[in-house]
Amino acid sequence: MPSAPALPNSADVVVIGGGIIGCATAYYLGKQGINVTLCEKGRVAGEQSSRNWGFIRKQGRDPAELPLMIHSLELWEELVSQMSDDVGFHRGGTLYLSDDEKRYQSNHDWLALSRDFDLDTRFLSLTELKTLIPSIQDQTRGALFTPSDARAEPEKATRGIAALAEKQGASVLENTAVRGIDISGGRVSGVITESGRITTSTVVCAGGAWSSFFLRHLDLVFPQLKVIGSVMSTAPGPLVAQQSIWSNGLGLRRRHDGGYNIAFGGSFDCEITPDHLRFFRQFIPAYRAGKEEVSLRFNRRFIKELIRPTKPDLDKVSPYEQERILNPAPNLKLLARARERLSLVFPSLENIQTTNNWAGMIDATPDELPAICEITSVPGLILSSGYSGHGFGIGPGAGKVTAELAMGNKPTVNLDAFQLDRLVKI
Ligand SMILES: Cc1cc2nc3c(=O)[nH]c(=O)nc-3n(C[C@H](O)[C@H](O)[C@H](O)COP(=O)(O)OP(=O)(O)OC[C@H]3O[C@@H](n4cnc5c(N)ncnc54)[C@H](O)[C@@H]3O)c2cc1C
């Protein structure tokens, strides 16, 4: 899994990108009997969809995403029940600690807005928190808790969805970069891959951090930047909490094998690229809102992205083949700070052995909401990208509505908040 089928001459729909969004889209298309081919330049779940924390949460989301996220959790249950492998899906809940006044307030603010959605979210006092998690230390103000939230192992789950898509008849092609989209008579007529052309009338762009660059060859603007999130894993250790925990300085998730994934909650690195200059004005409000969380650095990526052609010659090796998998270096200093925080909050995990560390390039839009929409100026093109650091949990729901758009059906969940024209003129 996935197999290596030959490149088809034609498909009803071509999906670009084998992350959770592309895989779930292919699954829901296949389920409706649509002839779908998914092209992935590297390997399925090679980028964000294997590198994330694995939180599947309603808690803390923008209210605009909540209807889709609520539906997505139902779909997770359905998908996981069909999988042959255990992908670690577990409803352990999400817990946001209130370890400073700002977080205490933002937790209460979110609790107030969650009431419109009839969620099981509640605020735990310190006593209630200590009853739920007896070993927790260094807390004074309680926590926000949504018991019905879940978690899963990102790579296994995404590859599991790809396998289900194949069972429904989808062709999942790895090492198959799409170099560009063919337009004839003003609408999509095919894609050019590194292995040849596929005739199609409908293309879904689910290219994660590459979507903005990819769309440029069609003169389309998608304001999207990349930030880097670092994560470490540990060996199995004592069970301190089934809940996925987020706080000032600590992201913690119990893994299926009894180990933990740990990150320095809410802090990211950012390699400056020409797109930062291009989209500077649009991202100023987001940068101001979270500037203590992003450290900017200037390195070779700026030049690399500056010199790559925005309209590559489709007969030549493309940037997608030159960088098959985005694999940024983790920030070991941030991870060391996460371990310090871990030792304070859970002293019993102080000496737990680190087994691995990695980083992922997160794609973000100015308002941290995705674009899930038809591109009206290019009939036949659907965009489903920009999930801004929380696309794993919402992936099944997002895949389902993206498939519905590709079939020309009314989406199950209203997508008004996810139109691209809220960000740019299309
Ligand atoms: C460190 C970190 C922590 C995170 N934590 C969470 C979390 O706890 N919960 C949560 O919900 N989300 C989380 N996220 C976000 C989540 O991982 C992403 O939002 C989600 O995986 C995005 O899925 P995607 O399919 O859009 O993109 P991706 O998984 O990045 O997939 C896009 C794919 O498209 C392919 N591609 C691009 N261009 C082309 C082309 N031209 N031809 C062929 N293939 C192409 C790429 O190779 C890539 O595999 C986190 C992300 C990171 C990095």
Ligand as a Chemical Component Dictionary entry (heavy atoms), coordinates in Angstrom:
data_LIG
# 
_chem_comp.id                   LIG 
_chem_comp.type                 NON-POLYMER 
_chem_comp.pdbx_formal_charge   0 
_chem_comp.three_letter_code    LIG 
# 
loop_
_chem_comp_atom.comp_id 
_chem_comp_atom.atom_id 
_chem_comp_atom.alt_atom_id 
_chem_comp_atom.type_symbol 
_chem_comp_atom.charge 
_chem_comp_atom.model_Cartn_x 
_chem_comp_atom.model_Cartn_y 
_chem_comp_atom.model_Cartn_z 
_chem_comp_atom.pdbx_ordinal 
LIG C1  C1  C 0 4.291  20.032 13.443 1  
LIG C2  C2  C 0 2.853  20.012 13.016 2  
LIG C3  C3  C 0 1.852  19.827 13.970 3  
LIG C4  C4  C 0 0.519  19.798 13.584 4  
LIG N1  N1  N 0 -0.432 19.407 14.491 5  
LIG C5  C5  C 0 -1.712 19.194 14.074 6  
LIG C6  C6  C 0 -2.669 18.618 14.955 7  
LIG O1  O1  O 0 -2.361 18.216 16.082 8  
LIG N2  N2  N 0 -3.958 18.501 14.529 9  
LIG C7  C7  C 0 -4.338 18.900 13.278 10 
LIG O2  O2  O 0 -5.537 18.797 12.956 11 
LIG N3  N3  N 0 -3.424 19.376 12.385 12 
LIG C8  C8  C 0 -2.133 19.515 12.756 13 
LIG N4  N4  N 0 -1.200 19.976 11.873 14 
LIG C9  C9  C 0 -1.629 20.398 10.537 15 
LIG C10 C10 C 0 -1.908 19.224 9.617  16 
LIG O3  O3  O 0 -0.847 18.316 9.622  17 
LIG C11 C11 C 0 -2.126 19.762 8.197  18 
LIG O4  O4  O 0 -3.059 20.840 8.224  19 
LIG C12 C12 C 0 -2.656 18.692 7.265  20 
LIG O5  O5  O 0 -1.851 17.543 7.333  21 
LIG C13 C13 C 0 -2.661 19.256 5.852  22 
LIG O6  O6  O 0 -2.944 18.213 4.961  23 
LIG P1  P1  P 0 -2.782 18.467 3.403  24 
LIG O7  O7  O 0 -3.229 17.218 2.741  25 
LIG O8  O8  O 0 -3.419 19.766 3.048  26 
LIG O9  O9  O 0 -1.218 18.737 3.206  27 
LIG P2  P2  P 0 0.039  17.758 3.230  28 
LIG O10 O10 O 0 -0.093 16.691 4.222  29 
LIG O11 O11 O 0 1.237  18.631 3.353  30 
LIG O12 O12 O 0 -0.018 17.092 1.812  31 
LIG C14 C14 C 0 0.166  17.817 0.603  32 
LIG C15 C15 C 0 0.827  16.870 -0.369 33 
LIG O13 O13 O 0 0.788  17.431 -1.673 34 
LIG C16 C16 C 0 1.932  16.973 -2.361 35 
LIG N5  N5  N 0 2.151  17.846 -3.523 36 
LIG C17 C17 C 0 2.333  19.180 -3.518 37 
LIG N6  N6  N 0 2.478  19.633 -4.782 38 
LIG C18 C18 C 0 2.383  18.561 -5.598 39 
LIG C19 C19 C 0 2.460  18.396 -7.015 40 
LIG N7  N7  N 0 2.653  19.433 -7.851 41 
LIG N8  N8  N 0 2.330  17.143 -7.522 42 
LIG C20 C20 C 0 2.094  16.086 -6.690 43 
LIG N9  N9  N 0 2.046  16.189 -5.345 44 
LIG C21 C21 C 0 2.172  17.419 -4.813 45 
LIG C22 C22 C 0 3.030  17.062 -1.303 46 
LIG O14 O14 O 0 4.136  16.245 -1.627 47 
LIG C23 C23 C 0 2.292  16.620 -0.048 48 
LIG O15 O15 O 0 2.487  15.255 0.238  49 
LIG C24 C24 C 0 0.163  20.029 12.221 50 
LIG C25 C25 C 0 1.163  20.219 11.268 51 
LIG C26 C26 C 0 2.493  20.173 11.642 52 
LIG C27 C27 C 0 3.550  20.271 10.581 53 
# 
loop_
_chem_comp_bond.comp_id 
_chem_comp_bond.atom_id_1 
_chem_comp_bond.atom_id_2 
_chem_comp_bond.value_order 
_chem_comp_bond.pdbx_ordinal 
LIG C1  C2  SING 1  
LIG C2  C3  SING 2  
LIG C2  C26 DOUB 3  
LIG C3  C4  DOUB 4  
LIG C4  N1  SING 5  
LIG C4  C24 SING 6  
LIG N1  C5  DOUB 7  
LIG C5  C6  SING 8  
LIG C5  C8  SING 9  
LIG C6  O1  DOUB 10 
LIG C6  N2  SING 11 
LIG N2  C7  SING 12 
LIG C7  O2  DOUB 13 
LIG C7  N3  SING 14 
LIG N3  C8  DOUB 15 
LIG C8  N4  SING 16 
LIG N4  C9  SING 17 
LIG N4  C24 SING 18 
LIG C9  C10 SING 19 
LIG C10 O3  SING 20 
LIG C10 C11 SING 21 
LIG C11 O4  SING 22 
LIG C11 C12 SING 23 
LIG C12 O5  SING 24 
LIG C12 C13 SING 25 
LIG C13 O6  SING 26 
LIG O6  P1  SING 27 
LIG P1  O7  DOUB 28 
LIG P1  O8  SING 29 
LIG P1  O9  SING 30 
LIG O9  P2  SING 31 
LIG P2  O10 DOUB 32 
LIG P2  O11 SING 33 
LIG P2  O12 SING 34 
LIG O12 C14 SING 35 
LIG C14 C15 SING 36 
LIG C15 O13 SING 37 
LIG C15 C23 SING 38 
LIG O13 C16 SING 39 
LIG C16 N5  SING 40 
LIG C16 C22 SING 41 
LIG N5  C17 SING 42 
LIG N5  C21 SING 43 
LIG C17 N6  DOUB 44 
LIG N6  C18 SING 45 
LIG C18 C19 SING 46 
LIG C18 C21 DOUB 47 
LIG C19 N7  SING 48 
LIG C19 N8  DOUB 49 
LIG N8  C20 SING 50 
LIG C20 N9  DOUB 51 
LIG N9  C21 SING 52 
LIG C22 O14 SING 53 
LIG C22 C23 SING 54 
LIG C23 O15 SING 55 
LIG C24 C25 DOUB 56 
LIG C25 C26 SING 57 
LIG C26 C27 SING 58 
# 
